[in-house]
Amino acid sequence: MHFGIFCLNSQWQPKKLPRDIYIETAEQIQLAEKIGFEIAWFAEHHFSSYSICPSPLMMTTYMAGQTSKIKLGTAVLIAPLYDPIRLVEDISMADQLSNGRLVLGFGTGYQEYEFYRFGRTLTQARIALFDVLDIVDAFLSQDEVSFKNERITLPKTHFAIRPIQKRPNIYLTGMATDIEAQRRSVQRGYIPFFTTGWNKIEWLQQNRKVVESTYAEAGGNPNQMPYAIQRYVCVTDNPEEILTAAAGARYVRRLSMAMRNNYGELDGSFLKEIPAPDEPDITTIASRLPIGDPDTVANRLIKDIEELSPNHISLFMGIPGLSQPQILKSMQRFATEVIPRLEHRFGNLSEIGY
């Protein structure tokens, strides 16, 4: 098992310049590399302050020049919004410029507001995702690539640029009950990847069981299923900062739910914060997340690891509302105070998960 850092790049403050947000993100990734995180993940969203990262591949390419070791991942490429043939060339270029450090995450997307402005519909998202995955896999497995289905035709083509890696790791988000999606995971080695929000550990346990069941139905061995999750994390002894981090997690959830369920309200591109249906109070949110002093964070992650046996945990540490110094200090403390506690409990973390 290893850790990564997730970057949403929310424009939480309307007057904060996008460039300043990107600069802070770069500082976080440079620190993540220094303290030994495995992967830096970059989101993709469009047309709202929820995330001002419309191109995760561009972010991986930019950060390739700012780092030297940490892997750089897309979390996720909204596959239905891409021309798949152009996409494999962009993937190749990003992997070349990062010297073979690219990691790929794919998903269907979920915001109708985004899809409509690209001339796409959510009803097409699933099959469009499969088209992209199929072309990516054809590209990675064939020297001379050809592809044809009902929607896409690629005649035999030699690509001038290919990834340095023979096959980058591929993560597939969501689709826990989709047999066809999990069949691709089984056959092609995709890693199922899930956000956890502020859900209780019982929800996470049930989610894992559902994925295992689908994975088995798709022909895989659930005891050998890779599994990755994302968790909000903040290491702090300050009670006020704990609530600020919980409020930031609530803010992200409120915006994502508003866009998912089409009740979001925009002032220009700035998305208003509207309470989500049936959301818990702020202290309950704080109690469910790995937020707090090092013992609290470590103990909650220990329970996650014991119950879920993940291969990878993506840490959402740049939580909206926290200042850059608070985020960087939390990251440092995670490395120096939380990881040693996890290693004391489990030994070599790399031996956890399939």
N, C-alpha and C positions, 0 to 999 in steps of 0.2 A: 504494500500500500504506500502511496505517496500523496503529497499535498500540492495543490495548485492555488492560484489566486485568480478570482473572477473580477472583471472590470465591466461594469454596466455603463459608466460614463453618463450618469444622469445630470441634467442641468437643473439641479435643485434650486439654485439661486438664479432668477431670470436674468440678472445683469452680469453674471459671471461669463466671461468670454470663453467660447469653445477652446481656443488655444490654451488658455490657462488650465482647463480641465484635462486636456491632453498632456500638458507638461506634468501635472500632478500624477496622472496615470503612469507616465514614463518613470517618474521617481519611485512610485510604488513597485513597478516591475523590476527596476534596478535593485531595489532593496530585496525583493522576493528572490532574485537570483543570488544575491549575496548570502542570504540566510538559508539557502538550499531548497527552495520550493522547486517542484518538478516542471510545472506548466503555468504559463500565464494565459488566461482565457479572455477573449474579447467578444462582446455581444454584438448583435446586429438588430437595429430598429431604424425606423424612418419617420420623418415628418413630425416628431414631437419631442418634448424635453425629457420624456421617459428615458431615452438614450440618444446621445448625439454621436453614435458610432454607426453610420450606415454601411461601413465597409470593414468588417473584421480582418479580411485579408490585407487591406491597406495598413491596418494597425500592426499586423504581424510583420509586414515588410518594414515599416518604420522602426519598430522595436528591434528588428534584426540588427540594425546598425547601432542600437543603444545597449545591446547585451551581447553575450558570447556563449552562454551555456544553457540558459533556461529554454525549455521548449515553448513554442508559441502556438496557441490554439484558437480556433473559431468556435464560439459557444453562443449561438450556433450560426452557421450559414443557413439563411432561410431559403432552402433549395428551390422552391417553386418560383422565386423571383429572379432566377438566373437562366441565362442561356448555357446549357450544360457543356457545350463544346468550347465556348469561350472560357468557362469556369475552369476546365482542366488545364488550360494554358496559364491562367492566373495562379492556380495552385502550384504548378511547376515553377513559375517565376518566384513565388513566395518561398518555396522550399530551397531553391537555388540561392536566393539572397540571404536566407537564414542559415545556410550551410547544413541543410538537412534537419532542421529543428521544428518543422511544421507538424502540427497535430490538427486533425479535422473533426469538427463536430457538425452534424447536420440535423435539421429539424424541418417540420412542415410550416412553422409560423402559426400565428393564431390571431393576428390583429387585422380585422377586415378593413379598417381604415387604411392600412398600408397596402393591402392587396388591391383595393379598388383603384388607388392612384397609380398602380403599375398595370392596370388593365387586366388584373387576374381576379379569381374568386377563390374563396376558401374551399369550396366544394371540389376544386381541381387540385388542392394542395397535396393530398396523399399520393395520387398517381404521379404528379409532377415530381415529388420527392423520390419516388421509386425510379423514375426516368433518370434523374440526376445520379442517383446511386449506381444505377446500372451502367451508365456511361463512364462514371469515375472508375468503376471496377474493370470495365473493358479496357479503359486507358491504362490502368495500372498492370493489367495482366497480358497485354498484347503489344508486340513491337510495332506491328502494322495494324492500326486500329480501324475496325469497321463496326457499324452498329445500325440496326434497323428495327423499328417497331411501328406501331400504328401512327405515332406522332413525330418521330425523329428518324432521319436517315443520315448516316455519316458514311460516305464511301471510303474505301481503303485509303488511309491517310498516315503518313509519317509525320510525327510532330517534331519540330526543330528543338523544342525544349521539353525536358522531362524532370521530375523531381530527382534530387540526389538520392533520397531514400527509395528503396525498391517498393515499399508500401508504407506510407504514413499510418499511424494508428488512427482509427476512425471510431468516433463516438456517435451514438444515435439517441436523441433525446425523446422522452415520452413514449407513446404508443405501447403502453404496457400490455394491452389486451389485443393488439393487432398481430395476428398469426403471421401474416406475410412479412411484416416488418421484422419480427423476431426470427423468422426463417432466414432472412438475410443476415441477421446477427449471428445465428448459428453457423451458417454456411461460409460466411465471409469474415468472421471474427470481429464484428462490430461490438463495441462496449455499450451496453444500455446505460443511460445517463439521465438522472432525474433531479429536478429542483425539489426542495423540501418545504420552502416557505416557513411559516411558523407552526407547522403541524406537529402534533405530539408524536412521541416515539411509537405509539401503537399504530398510528397511520403509516409511519415509515415501514414498520414490520409488515403490515398488510400489503403495502405497495410491493415490497420485495417478494412476498409470497405470490402475488398476482403475476409479477414478471416471471418468476420461476415456473409457474404453471404454464404460461404462454410459451416460454422458452422450451419447456419439455414437450408441449404439444407440437411445436415447430421442429422437433427432432433433436433437441439439444439435451445435454446432461445438466440439470439444474445445480448439481454439486460442483460443476466446473464453469458456472456462468460468471463472467466478469460483471462488475456492478460499480457504478460511480454515482456520487451524490454531491449536491451543493448545499453548503451551510453558511448562514450568517455567523460571523465570529467577531467578537471584540474583547480584548483582554484589558481590563481596567479595574481598579479598586474604588473608583469614584461612583457613588450611587446615581448621581445626576447624569454622568456619562453613560451608565448602563441604560437608563431610560431614554437618553438621546439615541443610542444605537437601536433600541427596540422601536422607537418612533420612526427611525429611518427604515427599518425593515417593514414596518406598517405602511410607510409612505410608498415604498416600492410595490408592495402587494396591492395597495389601493389603486395605484396607477395601472398596474397590469390587469387587474380585474375589470377596471373601467373600460380598458381597451378591448379586453377579451369579450366582454358582454355588451359592448356597443352603447354604453351610457357615459362615456368620457366626454368632458367638456374642455374645449380648447380656447385659449385666448391667443390668437395667432398660432404659434407652434408650442406655446406653453400649456401643459396639461394640468388642469386643476385637480387638487387632491380631494377626493370624495370618499367618505367611509365605505368600506366594502360590506356586503351583506354578512351578518352574523359574525363580524370580527370580534375577537376577544379584547379585553381591556389591555392597556399597555403593560401592566405588571404581569399579566398572564403571558403575554408575548415574550417578555423578558425571561420569564421562568422556563420557557420551552426551548430557548436558544442557547448555544454556547457563548454566552455573554456574561462577563463578570470577572472576578479575580482568577488567577491561574488555576487554583484548585477547582473552582466551579466549571471553567471552560474545559479543563482536562477531564473531569468526571463525566460531564455530559458527552464529550466526544468518546470517552471510554465506553459508555453505554451504547452509543451509535455503532462503534466498531464491533463490540461484542454481539450486538443483535443483528447487524447488517453485513458484516464482513466485507466492506467495500475495498475495491482495488485502488480507488482514488476518491479523495474528498477535495472539492473545489471550494475554497474559502472566500466568501463574499465579505471582505474586510473594509473596502472603501465605501462604507455605508453612508448614504446621504444624511447630512446633518452633522457628521463628525468632521472636524477640521483636519487638514493635512498633517499637522504635527501629532494629533491624536491617532490618526490612522497609522502613521509610521511607527509611533511608539507601541501601539497594539501589536503590529507585525513583529517588532523586535522582541517584545515580551513573549509572543507566541513561540518564537524560535528558542529563546533562552530559558523560558519557565514552563511552557506547556508541553513542548515536544519531549523534554527530559522526563516529565511525569508519565507521558504515554509510553516512552521507552522503558521506564521502570516497571510499568504494568505489563507490557507486551514483549519486551525485548526488541529484536530487530523488526521494525515496522514493515520492511519490505517483504516479510514472510506472511503478512496478513492478506487474505483474499486470494482468489484463484489466480 
